[in-house]
Amino acid sequence: MTKNDLIASRNAAGSAYAAAAALYLETWVALHALDLAGGNGHVAVSSHVPGFVGIPEVMAHSEFLRDVAQLHNRLVDRAHEKHVAILATIS
């Protein structure tokens, strides 16, 4: 591997990490919202509210993912808002 190959590989991995971190948190929001909706007493998809234990976190990277606070911003609130919107569509 040349130095240029190393730099290119590192840049590709860093970009992929940042994209995967964002996707991971967005998917958590979506699944948490669906879990909440499915566990709602009026919907009763499940006898209990399935879900996560805790809130997900991603690790910052000094170059490729500095602002993890922006990604983590309002995760639970966003999931709750999405859950309410899902419930409004169920007939």
N, CA, C and O atoms as a GROMACS GRO file, in nm:
protein
  364
    1MET      N    1   0.085  -0.117   0.000
    1MET     CA    2   0.000   0.000   0.000
    1MET      C    3   0.090   0.123   0.000
    1MET      O    4   0.185   0.134   0.077
    2THR      N    5   0.057   0.214  -0.088
    2THR     CA    6   0.132   0.339  -0.091
    2THR      C    7   0.072   0.437   0.009
    2THR      O    8  -0.035   0.415   0.065
    3LYS      N    9   0.145   0.544   0.030
    3LYS     CA   10   0.096   0.648   0.120
    3LYS      C   11  -0.036   0.705   0.068
    3LYS      O   12  -0.129   0.729   0.145
    4ASN      N   13  -0.044   0.726  -0.063
    4ASN     CA   14  -0.168   0.777  -0.123
    4ASN      C   15  -0.284   0.678  -0.106
    4ASN      O   16  -0.397   0.718  -0.081
    5ASP      N   17  -0.253   0.547  -0.118
    5ASP     CA   18  -0.355   0.445  -0.096
    5ASP      C   19  -0.405   0.450   0.048
    5ASP      O   20  -0.525   0.439   0.075
    6LEU      N   21  -0.312   0.465   0.141
    6LEU     CA   22  -0.347   0.472   0.282
    6LEU      C   23  -0.438   0.591   0.309
    6LEU      O   24  -0.539   0.578   0.379
    7ILE      N   25  -0.404   0.706   0.254
    7ILE     CA   26  -0.485   0.826   0.273
    7ILE      C   27  -0.625   0.807   0.213
    7ILE      O   28  -0.725   0.842   0.275
    8ALA      N   29  -0.630   0.752   0.094
    8ALA     CA   30  -0.760   0.730   0.028
    8ALA      C   31  -0.844   0.629   0.105
    8ALA      O   32  -0.965   0.648   0.122
    9SER      N   33  -0.782   0.523   0.152
    9SER     CA   34  -0.855   0.422   0.230
    9SER      C   35  -0.906   0.480   0.361
    9SER      O   36  -1.020   0.453   0.401
   10ARG      N   37  -0.824   0.559   0.427
   10ARG     CA   38  -0.864   0.622   0.552
   10ARG      C   39  -0.980   0.719   0.530
   10ARG      O   40  -1.075   0.721   0.608
   11ASN      N   41  -0.972   0.799   0.424
   11ASN     CA   42  -1.079   0.892   0.393
   11ASN      C   43  -1.210   0.819   0.363
   11ASN      O   44  -1.317   0.860   0.407
   12ALA      N   45  -1.201   0.711   0.289
   12ALA     CA   46  -1.320   0.632   0.257
   12ALA      C   47  -1.379   0.571   0.384
   12ALA      O   48  -1.501   0.573   0.402
   13ALA      N   49  -1.295   0.518   0.469
   13ALA     CA   50  -1.343   0.459   0.594
   13ALA      C   51  -1.404   0.565   0.685
   13ALA      O   52  -1.506   0.541   0.749
   14GLY      N   53  -1.343   0.681   0.692
   14GLY     CA   54  -1.396   0.789   0.775
   14GLY      C   55  -1.531   0.837   0.726
   14GLY      O   56  -1.622   0.861   0.806
   15SER      N   57  -1.546   0.852   0.596
   15SER     CA   58  -1.674   0.893   0.539
   15SER      C   59  -1.781   0.787   0.563
   15SER      O   60  -1.895   0.819   0.596
   16ALA      N   61  -1.744   0.661   0.547
   16ALA     CA   62  -1.837   0.551   0.570
   16ALA      C   63  -1.879   0.546   0.717
   16ALA      O   64  -1.995   0.520   0.747
   17TYR      N   65  -1.786   0.571   0.807
   17TYR     CA   66  -1.817   0.571   0.950
   17TYR      C   67  -1.918   0.681   0.982
   17TYR      O   68  -2.017   0.656   1.052
   18ALA      N   69  -1.895   0.800   0.933
   18ALA     CA   70  -1.985   0.911   0.960
   18ALA      C   71  -2.125   0.882   0.906
   18ALA      O   72  -2.225   0.909   0.973
   19ALA      N   73  -2.134   0.828   0.786
   19ALA     CA   74  -2.263   0.795   0.726
   19ALA      C   75  -2.333   0.683   0.805
   19ALA      O   76  -2.453   0.690   0.828
   20ALA      N   77  -2.258   0.583   0.845
   20ALA     CA   78  -2.315   0.471   0.922
   20ALA      C   79  -2.364   0.518   1.058
   20ALA      O   80  -2.467   0.471   1.106
   21ALA      N   81  -2.292   0.608   1.121
   21ALA     CA   82  -2.333   0.660   1.252
   21ALA      C   83  -2.466   0.734   1.240
   21ALA      O   84  -2.555   0.716   1.323
   22ALA      N   85  -2.479   0.816   1.138
   22ALA     CA   86  -2.604   0.890   1.117
   22ALA      C   87  -2.719   0.794   1.087
   22ALA      O   88  -2.829   0.810   1.139
   23LEU      N   89  -2.694   0.695   1.003
   23LEU     CA   90  -2.797   0.597   0.969
   23LEU      C   91  -2.838   0.515   1.092
   23LEU      O   92  -2.957   0.488   1.112
   24TYR      N   93  -2.742   0.477   1.173
   24TYR     CA   94  -2.769   0.401   1.295
   24TYR      C   95  -2.865   0.477   1.386
   24TYR      O   96  -2.961   0.419   1.436
   25LEU      N   97  -2.840   0.605   1.408
   25LEU     CA   98  -2.925   0.683   1.498
   25LEU      C   99  -3.062   0.709   1.436
   25LEU      O  100  -3.163   0.705   1.508
   26GLU      N  101  -3.069   0.734   1.308
   26GLU     CA  102  -3.199   0.754   1.242
   26GLU      C  103  -3.281   0.626   1.245
   26GLU      O  104  -3.403   0.631   1.262
   27THR      N  105  -3.215   0.513   1.229
   27THR     CA  106  -3.285   0.384   1.235
   27THR      C  107  -3.332   0.356   1.376
   27THR      O  108  -3.440   0.300   1.395
   28TRP      N  109  -3.254   0.394   1.476
   28TRP     CA  110  -3.297   0.380   1.615
   28TRP      C  111  -3.425   0.459   1.638
   28TRP      O  112  -3.519   0.409   1.700
   29VAL      N  113  -3.429   0.583   1.590
   29VAL     CA  114  -3.548   0.666   1.606
   29VAL      C  115  -3.669   0.597   1.542
   29VAL      O  116  -3.776   0.589   1.604
   30ALA      N  117  -3.653   0.547   1.420
   30ALA     CA  118  -3.763   0.482   1.350
   30ALA      C  119  -3.811   0.357   1.423
   30ALA      O  120  -3.931   0.338   1.441
   31LEU      N  121  -3.719   0.271   1.465
   31LEU     CA  122  -3.757   0.148   1.533
   31LEU      C  123  -3.817   0.176   1.670
   31LEU      O  124  -3.914   0.111   1.710
   32HIS      N  125  -3.762   0.271   1.742
   32HIS     CA  126  -3.816   0.306   1.873
   32HIS      C  127  -3.960   0.359   1.857
   32HIS      O  128  -4.047   0.325   1.937
   33ALA      N  129  -3.984   0.440   1.756
   33ALA     CA  130  -4.118   0.492   1.731
   33ALA      C  131  -4.215   0.379   1.699
   33ALA      O  132  -4.328   0.379   1.748
   34LEU      N  133  -4.172   0.284   1.619
   34LEU     CA  134  -4.257   0.169   1.585
   34LEU      C  135  -4.283   0.081   1.707
   34LEU      O  136  -4.393   0.030   1.725
   35ASP      N  137  -4.180   0.063   1.789
   35ASP     CA  138  -4.198  -0.013   1.914
   35ASP      C  139  -4.302   0.054   2.003
   35ASP      O  140  -4.390  -0.013   2.057
   36LEU      N  141  -4.291   0.185   2.018
   36LEU     CA  142  -4.387   0.258   2.101
   36LEU      C  143  -4.528   0.247   2.044
   36LEU      O  144  -4.624   0.226   2.119
   37ALA      N  145  -4.541   0.262   1.914
   37ALA     CA  146  -4.673   0.253   1.851
   37ALA      C  147  -4.730   0.112   1.866
   37ALA      O  148  -4.848   0.096   1.896
   38GLY      N  149  -4.648   0.012   1.845
   38GLY     CA  150  -4.693  -0.127   1.857
   38GLY      C  151  -4.730  -0.166   1.998
   38GLY      O  152  -4.813  -0.254   2.018
   39GLY      N  153  -4.670  -0.103   2.095
   39GLY     CA  154  -4.699  -0.132   2.234
   39GLY      C  155  -4.812  -0.049   2.292
   39GLY      O  156  -4.851  -0.067   2.407
   40ASN      N  157  -4.865   0.044   2.211
   40ASN     CA  158  -4.974   0.129   2.256
   40ASN      C  159  -5.097   0.044   2.285
   40ASN      O  160  -5.130  -0.044   2.206
   41GLY      N  161  -5.165   0.070   2.395
   41GLY     CA  162  -5.280  -0.008   2.435
   41GLY      C  163  -5.394  -0.010   2.335
   41GLY      O  164  -5.470  -0.106   2.330
   42HIS      N  165  -5.407   0.094   2.254
   42HIS     CA  166  -5.513   0.101   2.154
   42HIS      C  167  -5.479   0.020   2.030
   42HIS      O  168  -5.568  -0.018   1.954
   43VAL      N  169  -5.353  -0.006   2.009
   43VAL     CA  170  -5.309  -0.081   1.892
   43VAL      C  171  -5.289  -0.228   1.928
   43VAL      O  172  -5.332  -0.317   1.855
   44ALA      N  173  -5.226  -0.251   2.041
   44ALA     CA  174  -5.205  -0.385   2.098
   44ALA      C  175  -5.143  -0.485   2.000
   44ALA      O  176  -5.190  -0.597   1.987
   45VAL      N  177  -5.037  -0.443   1.932
   45VAL     CA  178  -4.961  -0.536   1.849
   45VAL      C  179  -4.882  -0.631   1.937
   45VAL      O  180  -4.854  -0.744   1.899
   46SER      N  181  -4.849  -0.583   2.055
   46SER     CA  182  -4.769  -0.661   2.149
   46SER      C  183  -4.829  -0.646   2.289
   46SER      O  184  -4.890  -0.544   2.320
   47SER      N  185  -4.812  -0.748   2.371
   47SER     CA  186  -4.864  -0.741   2.508
   47SER      C  187  -4.778  -0.652   2.598
   47SER      O  188  -4.819  -0.617   2.708
   48HIS      N  189  -4.664  -0.616   2.552
   48HIS     CA  190  -4.575  -0.526   2.625
   48HIS      C  191  -4.512  -0.430   2.526
   48HIS      O  192  -4.518  -0.451   2.405
   49VAL      N  193  -4.451  -0.327   2.577
   49VAL     CA  194  -4.382  -0.233   2.488
   49VAL      C  195  -4.242  -0.286   2.464
   49VAL      O  196  -4.157  -0.280   2.553
   50PRO      N  197  -4.217  -0.338   2.343
   50PRO     CA  198  -4.082  -0.385   2.313
   50PRO      C  199  -3.990  -0.264   2.298
   50PRO      O  200  -4.036  -0.152   2.282
   51GLY      N  201  -3.863  -0.289   2.305
   51GLY     CA  202  -3.776  -0.175   2.282
   51GLY      C  203  -3.637  -0.190   2.335
   51GLY      O  204  -3.592  -0.297   2.374
   52PHE      N  205  -3.572  -0.078   2.334
   52PHE     CA  206  -3.432  -0.069   2.369
   52PHE      C  207  -3.413  -0.045   2.518
   52PHE      O  208  -3.504   0.003   2.586
   53VAL      N  209  -3.297  -0.078   2.566
   53VAL     CA  210  -3.257  -0.044   2.701
   53VAL      C  211  -3.149   0.064   2.686
   53VAL      O  212  -3.034   0.035   2.653
   54GLY      N  213  -3.188   0.186   2.709
   54GLY     CA  214  -3.093   0.296   2.696
   54GLY      C  215  -3.103   0.367   2.562
   54GLY      O  216  -3.180   0.330   2.474
   55ILE      N  217  -3.024   0.470   2.552
   55ILE     CA  218  -3.020   0.554   2.433
   55ILE      C  219  -2.888   0.529   2.361
   55ILE      O  220  -2.784   0.522   2.425
   56PRO      N  221  -2.893   0.515   2.229
   56PRO     CA  222  -2.770   0.484   2.156
   56PRO      C  223  -2.672   0.602   2.154
   56PRO      O  224  -2.711   0.718   2.163
   57GLU      N  225  -2.549   0.568   2.142
   57GLU     CA  226  -2.445   0.670   2.129
   57GLU      C  227  -2.349   0.628   2.018
   57GLU      O  228  -2.324   0.509   1.997
   58VAL      N  229  -2.296   0.724   1.951
   58VAL     CA  230  -2.186   0.699   1.857
   58VAL      C  231  -2.065   0.777   1.906
   58VAL      O  232  -2.077   0.881   1.970
   59MET      N  233  -1.951   0.726   1.874
   59MET     CA  234  -1.827   0.788   1.918
   59MET      C  235  -1.782   0.894   1.817
   59MET      O  236  -1.785   0.872   1.696
   60ALA      N  237  -1.741   1.007   1.869
   60ALA     CA  238  -1.689   1.113   1.783
   60ALA      C  239  -1.554   1.071   1.726
   60ALA      O  240  -1.483   0.988   1.783
   61HIS      N  241  -1.521   1.129   1.613
   61HIS     CA  242  -1.389   1.112   1.554
   61HIS      C  243  -1.336   1.252   1.529
   61HIS      O  244  -1.409   1.340   1.483
   62SER      N  245  -1.210   1.274   1.558
   62SER     CA  246  -1.153   1.408   1.552
   62SER      C  247  -1.157   1.470   1.413
   62SER      O  248  -1.150   1.592   1.401
   63GLU      N  249  -1.169   1.390   1.310
   63GLU     CA  250  -1.171   1.445   1.175
   63GLU      C  251  -1.303   1.419   1.103
   63GLU      O  252  -1.355   1.509   1.036
   64PHE      N  253  -1.357   1.300   1.115
   64PHE     CA  254  -1.469   1.261   1.031
   64PHE      C  255  -1.606   1.276   1.097
   64PHE      O  256  -1.708   1.282   1.028
   65LEU      N  257  -1.609   1.283   1.228
   65LEU     CA  258  -1.738   1.295   1.298
   65LEU      C  259  -1.716   1.372   1.427
   65LEU      O  260  -1.712   1.315   1.536
   66ARG      N  261  -1.702   1.502   1.413
   66ARG     CA  262  -1.672   1.586   1.529
   66ARG      C  263  -1.796   1.617   1.612
   66ARG      O  264  -1.792   1.614   1.735
   67ASP      N  265  -1.906   1.646   1.544
   67ASP     CA  266  -2.025   1.696   1.614
   67ASP      C  267  -2.127   1.586   1.636
   67ASP      O  268  -2.230   1.582   1.569
   68VAL      N  269  -2.100   1.496   1.730
   68VAL     CA  270  -2.196   1.390   1.759
   68VAL      C  271  -2.318   1.446   1.833
   68VAL      O  272  -2.424   1.385   1.830
   69ALA      N  273  -2.304   1.559   1.898
   69ALA     CA  274  -2.417   1.619   1.967
   69ALA      C  275  -2.529   1.650   1.867
   69ALA      O  276  -2.647   1.634   1.899
   70GLN      N  277  -2.492   1.692   1.750
   70GLN     CA  278  -2.591   1.720   1.645
   70GLN      C  279  -2.666   1.592   1.607
   70GLN      O  280  -2.787   1.595   1.587
   71LEU      N  281  -2.594   1.481   1.596
   71LEU     CA  282  -2.658   1.354   1.563
   71LEU      C  283  -2.748   1.305   1.675
   71LEU      O  284  -2.855   1.251   1.650
   72HIS      N  285  -2.704   1.323   1.799
   72HIS     CA  286  -2.780   1.275   1.914
   72HIS      C  287  -2.895   1.368   1.952
   72HIS      O  288  -2.976   1.335   2.038
   73ASN      N  289  -2.903   1.481   1.887
   73ASN     CA  290  -3.000   1.584   1.922
   73ASN      C  291  -3.144   1.530   1.920
   73ASN      O  292  -3.193   1.488   1.815
   74ARG      N  293  -3.209   1.533   2.036
   74ARG     CA  294  -3.352   1.503   2.049
   74ARG      C  295  -3.390   1.362   2.001
   74ARG      O  296  -3.499   1.346   1.946
   75LEU      N  297  -3.308   1.263   2.018
   75LEU     CA  298  -3.340   1.128   1.972
   75LEU      C  299  -3.474   1.079   2.029
   75LEU      O  300  -3.560   1.034   1.954
   76VAL      N  301  -3.490   1.089   2.158
   76VAL     CA  302  -3.611   1.039   2.223
   76VAL      C  303  -3.731   1.123   2.181
   76VAL      O  304  -3.838   1.069   2.153
   77ASP      N  305  -3.715   1.254   2.176
   77ASP     CA  306  -3.825   1.341   2.133
   77ASP      C  307  -3.866   1.310   1.990
   77ASP      O  308  -3.985   1.304   1.959
   78ARG      N  309  -3.769   1.292   1.903
   78ARG     CA  310  -3.800   1.261   1.763
   78ARG      C  311  -3.871   1.127   1.751
   78ARG      O  312  -3.963   1.113   1.670
   79ALA      N  313  -3.830   1.029   1.830
   79ALA     CA  314  -3.897   0.899   1.827
   79ALA      C  315  -4.041   0.913   1.876
   79ALA      O  316  -4.133   0.853   1.819
   80HIS      N  317  -4.060   0.991   1.981
   80HIS     CA  318  -4.196   1.011   2.034
   80HIS      C  319  -4.284   1.082   1.930
   80HIS      O  320  -4.398   1.043   1.910
   81GLU      N  321  -4.231   1.184   1.866
   81GLU     CA  322  -4.307   1.256   1.763
   81GLU      C  323  -4.344   1.163   1.648
   81GLU      O  324  -4.456   1.168   1.597
   82LYS      N  325  -4.251   1.080   1.608
   82LYS     CA  326  -4.277   0.985   1.500
   82LYS      C  327  -4.380   0.882   1.544
   82LYS      O  328  -4.466   0.843   1.465
   83HIS      N  329  -4.374   0.838   1.668
   83HIS     CA  330  -4.470   0.742   1.723
   83HIS      C  331  -4.611   0.800   1.721
   83HIS      O  332  -4.706   0.730   1.684
   84VAL      N  333  -4.625   0.925   1.760
   84VAL     CA  334  -4.756   0.992   1.759
   84VAL      C  335  -4.808   0.999   1.615
   84VAL      O  336  -4.926   0.975   1.590
   85ALA      N  337  -4.719   1.033   1.522
   85ALA     CA  338  -4.760   1.041   1.381
   85ALA      C  339  -4.804   0.903   1.328
   85ALA      O  340  -4.899   0.894   1.251
   86ILE      N  341  -4.736   0.798   1.369
   86ILE     CA  342  -4.773   0.662   1.328
   86ILE      C  343  -4.911   0.628   1.382
   86ILE      O  344  -4.996   0.578   1.309
   87LEU      N  345  -4.933   0.656   1.509
   87LEU     CA  346  -5.064   0.626   1.569
   87LEU      C  347  -5.177   0.700   1.497
   87LEU      O  348  -5.287   0.646   1.483
   88ALA      N  349  -5.150   0.819   1.451
   88ALA     CA  350  -5.253   0.897   1.381
   88ALA      C  351  -5.293   0.835   1.247
   88ALA      O  352  -5.399   0.865   1.194
   89THR      N  353  -5.207   0.749   1.193
   89THR     CA  354  -5.237   0.688   1.063
   89THR      C  355  -5.305   0.551   1.075
   89THR      O  356  -5.352   0.496   0.976
   90ILE      N  357  -5.310   0.497   1.195
   90ILE     CA  358  -5.365   0.362   1.214
   90ILE      C  359  -5.517   0.371   1.222
   90ILE      O  360  -5.573   0.452   1.296
   91SER      N  361  -5.582   0.286   1.145
   91SER     CA  362  -5.729   0.287   1.148
   91SER      C  363  -5.785   0.158   1.204
   91SER      O  364  -5.906   0.143   1.213
   0.00000   0.00000   0.00000
